[in-house]
Amino acid sequence: MNIHSFNHPDTVLVISGWPESSKHAQNNYGIAWYTKETVEPIAEKYGQKFVVLAETNHDNRPKVAAHGKILVLRVFDQKHPSLFPRILSWLFAFNKINRVFVHSEFCTNGGIKNFMLLIPFLALIKLSGKQITYFSHNVITDLTDIAPHLNLDKQTVGFMILNWGIKFYYYFLRIFADRIVVMDDEMKRRLLQYMPEKKIVSVPFWIKPVTKKISKDKARKQLRIAKNKFMLLYFGFITWYKGADWIISQVNALTAKKKYKNIELVLAGGEAWSMKDKAYYQRYYQAQLAKTNRNPHIKITGFVPDEDIATYFAASDIAVFPYRGLIGSSGAITHALANNKPFVISQKMKSALQNPDYQTALLQAGLTEKDVTFAHTDASFAETITRIQKKSMLSKLSRYAQHIRNKRTFETQLPIYYQALFCDTIKKKANVFARSFHATRQLAQT
């Protein structure tokens, strides 16, 4: 394999996660999945070449994909001090590549230290004269609502400084990134507080209908779910932010009542990949396991391999997303739509409904925002469970999901994505940083 053949101005270098091929590869988290599902179609349909710098795993040999259009190099460890220098050395090795795509979560497993070093890292890439497209998978303007998720004490000076520092993070991001990509219009609205609109590209992720066909009865038989149960599906990692503990407590309370004995809650997910090594998270996770072990109506599955995802959606009646906030576009909802499954969301996620396709879908299905959301209260959740069990409401929610899916089809969104990120020209400004960098290199070589 000649990796140097990828060292070409037309190649795009991507810094992100990349899924492992192993069936039980638990670090196949959100951005790894997103990167593969966006990069491969662009390479196959348009012939675009990519170099993907990804994290190390059990097999770090160079790999090619998309008929030789994608080179995957597993070269960095998020927790190792060499993370950023290692990536920079590969950027210099591919010195002819001008465009770099950086995904915001490629270094999150390294904690606050990596977050603090991210801006200097982007500055060094910019210093080399390369164009940076930054994929901001999460846009957080205030840490207050998610402080427990990060084990932060809102009363401390350190928290206030960190929260105050967010504005500086976006200020410098505006300087060093040529453009910033978000997957949701709500995230774009948040970024507009810190930067001009021309810097931001909003491109929602497309929906590719799942082709694996499995009947509801067969799926339930495989998962040992009784036919007469009304199955709620929580899909994703078990975290405070996503409301796993809250929905477990709610279903615990409901199933203690005769009226709700037919409810079954399946949490299709396991430990959060970026948090599993943290002691406070392990206490949280073990507490949820303990609660579910006491109730036969609730089950936490652990990590779900890609090939089994469709089975869980097929077995369920509806997907429920009890998030305590919205910090980014939900990949879990994308999975629900791809699997043709109706869903309801918490009111904390309500801002997502402002997307035009969501608003149109509500009108076409004859629903209001109140019909598809619930508050984080006992009464609201109980009322929602009662309402969604009615066939007429479940049918409307299915039509609602169908309309959203139809607006975000792979066939319609792929050309839009390609046009937005590969056909527009980012004018390469002759900035003082790049000139200084190249002048220094030339001086060193003389």
N, C-alpha and C positions, 0 to 999 in steps of 0.2 A: 504494500500500500504506500503510495507516494503522497504523504500529507502536504507536501510543499506545493502540489498542484492546486490546492485550495487557496494559496496565498496570492490572491488576485483582487484588483480593485472592485470587481463586480460581486465578490463574495460578501456576505453579511456574517459578522461574528456575533454569536449570541452567548450571553453569560446567564445561566439559568440552571434549573434542575432538569433532569431527563429520566424518564421511567426506567426501572430495571426490568429485565426480561424474566426474572425469577417470579414464580407464581405467588410467593409470599413476601414479595418485596415491599416492606411496610413504609419505605420512604418515597413511595410513588404519590407524593402529596400534590396539592393544587397546581403549583406552577410547573411542576414536571409534566403533569398531564396536559396543562394548557399549552406549554411550549411545543410538545410533540404534536398535539392536535392542530396547531396553527402552522408550524414550520413544514411539516410533511406535505400537506396539500399544496402549499405554495411552491415547494420544490417539484412536486410531481406534475402540477398543472402548468406552471409557468417556467420551469427549468431553473429557478433561482437556486444558487449554491449557498450553503451555510456551513460554518464551523461552529459547533456548540461546545462551549467549555462548561462541563458539568462536574458535580461532586464525585468523589471516589466511592467505590463499592467493592463487592467481592471479585469483580472482573474489570480491570482498568485498561484492558487492551483497546486501542483505537477501533471504533466501529463505523461502518458506513450504512446509510439508510437511503430510502427514496431513490433506488437505482444509482447510487453513487453520487447523489447531489448533496448529501448531508454527511459531514464528518463529525462524530461525537468523540470528544476527548475528555475522559474523566481525570481531572487534574487537581482538584482542590478539596480540602476538608474544611467545612465551615467552622469547626471548633479549634483548628490549629492556628497558631500565630502567623504561619506562612500564607494564610488564605489570600490576602490581597497581593503580596509580592509574587506569589505563584501565578496568579491570573495575569498580572502585569507583564511577567516574563513571557507568557504566551502571546500577549498582545504585541509585544515587540518582535516575537518570532514571526508572527503574521503581519509584517510591517507594511505590506502592500494593501491590506484591507483597510478601507476608509470608514465603513459604517459598523457601529457597535450597538447591539441591542442589549440593554441591561434590565433584567427583571428584578423588581424590588425585593423579593423574598429569597433571593439566592443565598443570602448570608444570615437569615434571621435566627438560625439555630445557634449562632454564636453570641446571642444576647445583646445587651445594651452597648457593649464594647464595639461590636461590629457596626451597630447603628451609628455610633459616633464617628467611625472611620469611613463610612460610606461616602460622605461628601468629599473628603480629601482624595479618596479613590477615584471618584468621578472627575475631580479636578485634574488628576494626573493623566487620565485618559484624554481629557480635553487638551491638556498641555501638549500631547503628542500630535494634535491637529486632527484627531478623528471626530466624526459626527456621532453624537450620542442620542439614541432613542431610548427613553427610560419608561418602562412599563410599571406604572404605579398601581399594583394590584390592590392596595389598600390606601385610602385617603382619610387620615385621622386629623381632625382639627382641635380636638379636646380629649384628653385621656381620662377625664373624670368618670364617665360611664363604664369604662372598661378596666378601671384600676384593679379590681379584684382578679380579673383574668390575668393580669401581669404581675400580681402579688405586690402592688404598690399601695402605700399608705397615703391617702389623699390629704392627710393632715400635716405631712412632713414638708420641710423646706425643699428637700430634694425633689419631691414630686412637683411642687410648684415651679421649680426651676426647669425641670424636664418638660412640663406642660407649656411653659412660657417659651421654651426653646424650639417648639414645633414650627413657629412662624419663621425662625431663622433657617430651619431645615428646608422649608419650601422656598425661601428667598434664594438660598444658594443653589437649590435644585433648578430654579428658573435660570440662574446664570450659567450653570455647567451643562445642562441638558438642552439639546437643540429642539427637542419636542418631547412631550410627555403623553403617554398613551394610557387611557382609562377605559374600562369596560362597561361604564354605566354613566348616564347623564347626570345622576346625582353626584357622582364623584367629580365630574367636570365642574358642576356648580360650586363645589367646595374649593376646588383649585383656583377658581376665578377670583377668590379673595386675595390671592398671592401673585398672580401672573396674568399676562394678557391672553385672551382667548386663542390667538393665533399660535400659541405655544402648545395648545392642548388638542389631542385627537381622541375623540370618543368613538370607539368601535365595539359594539356589543358582540359577544362570542356567539357564533352560529350554533344552530341546533341540528345535529345529525341523528335522525330517528334510529333507535336501536333495532338492529335486524334480527337479533336472537329472538326466536319465537318460543314462548313457553306460556301455557295456559295458567290461569289463576289457580285452578284446582291442582295442577301438577306442581306448581311452585309451592303451594301450601303443604302439599304432601311431603315435598323435599325438606321444607323448613319446620314441619310438624306443627302447623297452625291449623286449628279446627275450622271447618267450613263456615260454621255459624258465628265466628268471631268477626268483629269490626276492627280491622287492623290499621293502627296508626304507625306510620314509618317516620322515624327520625333518621336522617342520613347524614353522616359526616363524623368527624372526630368528636370524642366526648370531652367537651370543654364548657367552662362557665359562660364564656362569651356566647356560645351557641345555645345556651339555656338547657343543657342536658339535665342538670340537677333539678331545674325548675319543672320540666315536663315529667320527670320521674316522680317528683313529689305530688304533682297534680294527678297523675294517673293512679298513684298509690291511694290518694284520698277518694277518687271517683270509684275505683273498683271495690272499695269497702262498702259501697252502697249497692243494693240489689239492682237498681235501675241501670247501672253501668257494668254489670257482670260480664257483658259480651265484649268489652273493650280489651284489646290486646295491643301493647306498645312494643315495637321492636326498634331498638337503637342500633342501626347498621353502621357500626364503626368501632374503633378502639382508641388506643392512646394517641394523643396528638403528637405527631412526629417531631415538631419543633420544641415540645415541652416535656417529653417523656422522661428526660434525665433530671428534671428539677424536682426537688423534694416536696415543695408545696403542691405541685401538680399531682404527684403520686398520691399524696394524702387525699386530694380531691377525687382522683380517679378510683381509688380503693373504696372511698365512701360511697360512690355511686354503685359500685359492684355489690357492696354490702346491702344497700337498699333494694336493689333488684333481686338479689338472692332470696329476699324475704317475701317476694310477691310473684306468684306463678304467671301473672298477667303481663309481666315486664321482662324483657330479655336484652342484654347487651351482647352483641355478636362477637366483638373483637374485630380485628382488621378484616375487611371484605376484599378478596381478590377481584380484579376487574371483571373476570369472566362470570362472577357470581352476582354482580350488581343488579343485572336485569331480573334475576330470580326474586330478589327482595322487593323490587318495585312491582313486579307482576303479582306477587302474593298480597300486597297491601291494597287497602281501599283508598287511602289518601296519605299524602306526605304532609308533615307538620314541621314548620320551622319556627321554633320559639326563641330566636336570637334576642339578646338583650341590647342590640344595637346593629347598625349597618356600617361597616368600615370598608366594604368593597363589594364588588359584584359576586353574587353567590354561585359558586360552581355546583353546589348541591341542588339548587333550583334548576340549573341547566340539565343536570342528570334527570330530574323529575320530568322536565319537559321532553327530553329525548326518549324517556320511557313511557310517554303518553299517560302521565299520572297527574290528577288534579292535586292542588296543594292550597294550604292556607298559611299565612305568616303572622308574626307578632306585629303589634302596632309600632314597635321600636324599629321595624323594617319598612314602615309605611312610605318613607321617601322614595323607595324603589318604584312605587306605583305611579310616580310622576313621569316615568318614561312614556313617550307617546304611544308605543305599541301596547303597553299595559293599559293605558286609559282607553284606547280603542277597543281592546279585548273586553274590558268591563262593560262598555256600552253594547257591544255585539252579543254578549252573553246575558244581558239584562241584569247585571249585578252592580252593586255599589262597593266602595272601598270598605264599608263596614261588613259586608258579606264575606270578604276574603281575609279579614284581619281579626285578631283577638288581643285583648289587653292582658297584661301580666297580673291578673286577679283570678281568684277562685271562681267567682260568678261568671266572668266573661268566658273563661275556658270551658266551664261546664255547659254554658249556653251554646258555645261553638260546637262542642262535641254532639250535643243534642241536635243542632241544626244540620250539621253535615251528614248525619246518618240518614236523613230523609233523601229518598231517591231523586226527588225533583231538584234539590239543592246540589246533590252530588253530580247530577247531569249538567247543571249550569256551570259548576266549577270545572267540569271536564271540557265543556265548550270554551270556557275562558282560557284554559291552558292550551287548547288546540289553536285558538286564534293567535296567541303569543308565539307558539311554535311555528305557525305558518308565516309570521312576519320575519322570523329569524332563521329561515331555512339555510342550509349550507350553500345551496345553489345561488341564492340571492346575496348572501353576505360575503362569500369568498371574494368575488370581484371587487366589492366595496372595500374590503380589508386590504386587498392587494393594491388597489388604486391609492388608498390613503397612506400606506406605509412603504410602498416600493416604487410608485410611479411619480409621486410628487418630488420635487427637487428642493432639498434643503441647501440653500446657498451657502457655500463654504466661505465663511468670513475669514479674512486674513487677520486673525486676532494677534495681539501682542504676545499671548502665551505661546502659541504655536511657533511664531517667529523666533521667540527667545529659545524655545526648546531645540529647534533645528539648528540654530546658530551655535548653541552649546555643543551639540553633537558634532558639528563640523569642526569646531575648534578642538574638541577632544581627539579627533581623528588626524589632525595635522601634527 
